Amino acid sequence: MSRTIFKGFGFLLFGLGWVLTGFLENALADHTYKIGTMYAITGIASSLGVPERDATLMVQKQLQQAGGIKGSDGTLHSVEIIVYDTRSEGNEAVKAVKRLIEEDQVVAIVGPSRTPTSLAVVPIVEEARVPLISVASSSEIVTPVEKRHWVFKTPHSNSHVAELQAQYLKTKKYTKVASLYQNDSFGDDSRKALAAALKETGIRIVREEKFEATDKDVTPQLVNIKGSEAEVLIVHAIPPGASIIARQFHDLGLKIPQMHNHGIGNKRFIELAGEAAEGVVFPIGKMLVAEQLPDTDPQKPVLLNFIKDYEAFSKNPRNTFAGHAWDGMQLILQALSKIEKGASLEETRRRIRDSIETTQGFIGLDGVFNFSPQDHNGLSSQDLVLVRIENGAWKYLPPDQW
């Protein structure tokens, strides 16, 4: 578990553009808020954690430039961001979250990157009463909400993704599908969400296979799928596993279409899969195709602004996982702007939690968030679009092109 600390000042995003709290570099901050983050910077999920870290570093730079975050009473506060590497492992995430809570005494936490590591820390933040915004997708992270009082998440749930997949499959008149899932809590949640979404649609899962996230060869599973009646393959995975499947699917000469979930929403999937990525269709948030969205989409200006800043800062292409972390940071900073001087650590944590839960109409990168006591994700399938990979690039597929 490695640790990095960054200090700076706050900024907030309101509506459709950047609104800074004022250039107050020479002002003396009254109090420092500590925000903890923990991402899979190394390990099997580093293709998620590295961009999440980079988005956090970008936020830090903008914090320094903005001049300060003001509480509701006008008091200026500095912000200290602490970053831990979970190494994509649950035990490292547990160590990190305990240190953030007990030693660093953070007001809130963003992360972890993966569903298994997020589920590992849920009981800890619940007991400690510290708000946590996961950047992983399983609905189990935030449900049942009665047992997830202090836990939220920014990525779309697998159930949202499955809803859009089912709509697409019905439109294309497929009736028999194969399901291939990564054997962990993310893959299991995704494949269950697909099965639920296909109920009463007339579409049957005629073959289901699983693989380990560390597997280098999924040929046996793909051979079984090739020998089935499946008309389309649905994959529930993240890179590198998702890319290995795409390559070996191509090498085996399977002719049926291949549809993935939102776990492949970064350039790393295409880089690892190569030409085998061509034609893959998947539901995802709107960032990858922001320029192709209609101008009437309320997210478009926010997405384009982020893409410009993120690509200039990181020197890397846009990345939906970076957006998950950015949304989480914005929700916490917005909550901090509502807190006045003198609030205790416990009170600050509680008020951040309450602020997130009552947030309505927040235009983020993952969608327009509408949280509630019954919904700690705040998104729906309407915040997703379908994307197809064409010539190594992302192509927006509006419903009239399905």
N, C-alpha and C positions, 0 to 999 in steps of 0.2 A: 504494500500500500504506500504509494508515493504521495507527497503533499506539496501543493503550490499555493501561495497566498498572493492575492492582488489587492491593492487598495486604490480607491478612487471615489468618485462622487456620482450621484444618481441622475438618471434621465427617465422619462416616461414617454410612452406612445399613446396618444389619444386620437381616436377617430382615424383619419386617413393620412396623417403625416407626423413628422417628428416635432415634438414640443419640448424644448429644453427648459429647465427650471431657472436658467439665468447663468451668465458667465461670472461666477463669483469666486475665481481662483484664489483671491486674496482673503476671502472670508474664512473665519475660523469655525470649523464644524463643531457643533455642540456635543455630538455623540456619534459613535460609530456603530452601525449595524453590521453584524456578521451574517453572511449568507453562505451556506454550505452547498457544495455540488460534488457529485461522485459519478464518474462515467467509466465505461469500458475502454480506456485509452489504449490498453494492450489486451492481448488474448483474442479469443475467437470472435468477439463482437467489436473489435477495434474499428471496423468500417462504420460503426454507429457512434462509438464513443469519441473518436478523434474529431469529427465535425461538431459534435456537441460541445467538446472542450473549446474548439476554435470559436464557436459562437459566443461562448462565455467570455473568452479573452477579448473578443470584439466588443461585447457589452462593457467590459472593464475599461477599454480604451475610450469608449464613448462616455462612460461615467466620469473619467478624468477630464474630458473636454467640456462636459456640460456645466460643471461648477457647483453642483450640490443638489441633494434631494431635500425638499422642504416638507416638514410635517404639516398637519392641519392647522397648527398655530403659527406657521411661518418659520419655525426653527430649522436651521440647516443641519443636515446629518451627512457624514461620510459613510461609505459602504466598503466593507472588506469582504472579498470573495475568496473562499477557500475551496480548492479543487483536489479531490482524491481520485486515484486510479483504482478501480475495483478489480482490474485484471480479468474482467468478465466472469468473476467467480463469486459465488454466494458468500463464502466465508470471509472474503476480503471486503465485500459490501457491508457485512455485519460489523467488522472491525471499524470500517470507515464511519458508519452511521453512529456507532457508540462514541467514537472520538469527537465527531462533530457536535453531538449533543452534550456529552459530559465534560470534555476538555475545551473545545472551541466555543461552546455555548452559542450556537447559531440561532437566529430567529426563525429560519426556515431552510428547507433543503430542496434542491433540484436533482433528480436522478432516482435510481440508477437507470442504465441504458437498456437492460434486458428484463424480460418478464420474470425469469427465475430469481434474479438478484433483487428485483423489486419486491417480490413476494417474501423473500428472506428477511427484509427489513421492516415490512409492514407491522408486525407485532411490536417491534421496538419503538417505532415512532408513535404508535397508538398508546403504549404504556407511558411514554415520556411526554406525550401531548405536544408534539412538535409537528407543524405542518410540513408535509412532503408532497412534492409534485413530481411524480414519476414520468420518465420519458419513454416508457415501454407501453405496449398496446393491449395486452390482455385485459378483458373486462373484469377478470377476477381481482385485479389490482385494486379496483374501486368498488367491488361488490362482494357481499351485500353491504350496502352503504351504512347500515347500522353498526357494522364492525369496521368501517373504514372512515370514521369520523374525521380523522386528521390527514387523510390521504386523497390526493387528486392525481389526474394525469392529463397530459396535453395531446398525445397521439390519438388518432381515431381508434375505436375499439374494433376488434376482429369481427364483431357482429355487424358493424356498419359496413365493413368491407364485404362481408358475405352477402349482405342485402343487395349491394350493387352487382356483385358477381352473379347472383341469382337472376336479377333483372336482365343482365346481358345474356345469360344462357337461355332464358326464355325467349328473348327477342331473336336469338340465332336459331331457335327451335332444336336445341340439343336436348336429348332425353336420357343419355347415359354418360356418366362422367367417372373418371378415376381421381382419387385423392391421395396425394403423397405428402406426408408431413414430417417435419423435424421432431424428433422424439424428446421434446421438453415441454414445459408449461405453455410456451408461446405457440408451438406447433399444435399441441393438443387443443388449446383453446380455439385456434383458427379452424381446425378441421371439424370441431364440434359446432362452431358457428355456421360453417357451410352446411352441415347436415341439417341444422335447424332451419336455415333459410330456404332449403330445398323442399322442406315438407309441404305437401299439398300443391306442389308445382308440376308434378308429373315427371320430374327429373330424378333419376335414380343414381346412386353411387354404386357402380358395379364392381369396383376394385378399390381397396384402400391399402396403402403400404406406408411404412415408416422407415426412417433412417436416423442415425446419430449425427449430431452437429459436427462431429470430428471425422466422419466418414469421408474417405477419398474415392470410394467406388460405390455407386448406387445402381450398377448394371443389373444385379439380380431383381431389384424392385421394378426397374424399367422394363425388363424382359417380361415380367408378370403382367405389367400394364399393357405392353404391346400385344400380349396374347389374349387380352380381355376384349369385351365388346365396347369399351369406352370410346366415345366420339371426341372427347376433349380431356386434357389433364389439368387438374388444379393443384398447384404446389403451394405449400405453407412453409416458408423458410426464409432465411436471410443469407447473404453472402458470408463465407465462401460456399456453403452448401448449396444454396440456390443456383449459383453459377455452375457448380459441378454437375448438377442435375441437367441444366440447360445444355451443357457441352455433351454429356453422355447421351441425352435424349437425341441430340443431333447426330452423334456418331452411330447410334443404333438404327438410324433411319426411320424413326417414328414420324408418321405423316399427320397425326392428329394435331390440332391446335394446342398451344400451351398457355395457360393462364396462371399468373402468380398473384400473391397478395402484396400489401404495401411494404413488406419487408425488403423489397429490392429497390427502394427509391433512392439510389445514389449511383454515381458513375462507376463505382467499384464493381457493381454487378455486371455492367457491360464490358468493362476492362477484363474481368476474369472469364466471362462467358465468350467473348469475342463474337464471331459471326453467328454463333448459336443463339445469341440474344435477339436476333432479328425476328420480328413478328410477335414477340411476347407481349401479351396484353395484361394489364393489371390496374386495379383501383388504387388511387393515391390522392393525397392532398394536392392542391393546385400549384405548388411552387414550381415543379418541373416544367410546367407549360404556361407560366404566368403571362408571357407576352402574347400567347394565343387566346387568352380569355377575352370575352367581350368587355368593352370599356365600362359597361354598366355593373360589372362585378365589383362589389364593395371591397373585396380583398386585393384587387389588382394593384392599386397604388402602394399598399403596404408591402406586398410581395416584391414588387419591382425595386422599391427602396432598399429592402433587406438584401436582395440579390446583388445589387450594386455595391453595397457596403461590405457584404460578406466576401464576395469574390475579390474585391480590392484588398481586403484585410488578410484573408487566408491564402490568397493566390491559388485557390482551388475552385472547382465548379460549385454551383448551388447544390444544396443537399437538404433533403427533407428532415433528416435527423438533427441537423443544426437548428432547423426551425422549431423542433420540439423543445429544445433547451431554451431558445430565445423566448418562446411563448411563456415558458415557466418563469423565467427571470422577470419578464414584463408584469406578470400577474402579481409577483411578490413586490416589485417596486411600486406598482400602483397601490397595493395595500399599505405599504409603508408611508406613502404620501398622505394617508388619512389619519396617521397616528401623531399625537401631540407629544411634546417634551415631557419626560418624567415617567413614562409608562415602564413598568417592570418588564423583565424578560418574559415572564409567564404571561403577562397581559399582552405584550407585543405579539407573542406567538398566537395567542387566542384570537386577537383582532385580525391578524393576517389570515388565519383559517376562516374566520367569519366573513372577511372581505371577499375571499376567493369564492366561497360558497354562494354568495349573493351577487356575484358578477353577472351582468346581463349585457348582451350586445357588444362584447369585447372583440374587436376585429383583429384577429391574430393571423399567424402564418398557416396554422393547421385548419382554421375555419373561424366562424363567428361563434364565440363561446357564450353559452347560456347555462351557467351552473345553477344548481338548486340543492336543497337538502336531500332530494331524491336522485340527483344526477351529479356525480363528481368528475365527469368527463366534459359535459357541456357541448358535445358535438353530435352530429347525426350523419346519416349516409348522404344527405344533401350537401355536406361539406367536401365530398369526394368527387373526383372525375375519373374517367377511364383514359388510360394512356397506352399507346402502342409504341414499341421501339422500331424505328425505321431508319436505316442507314446510320445506325449507331447514335441516334438522337431520339428525343422524346416527342411524340406526336399526340396532341389532344384529340380525343375521339368524342365529340358531342353525341348525344343519343341518336340524332338523325343520320349519323354515319356508322351506326352499329350494323 
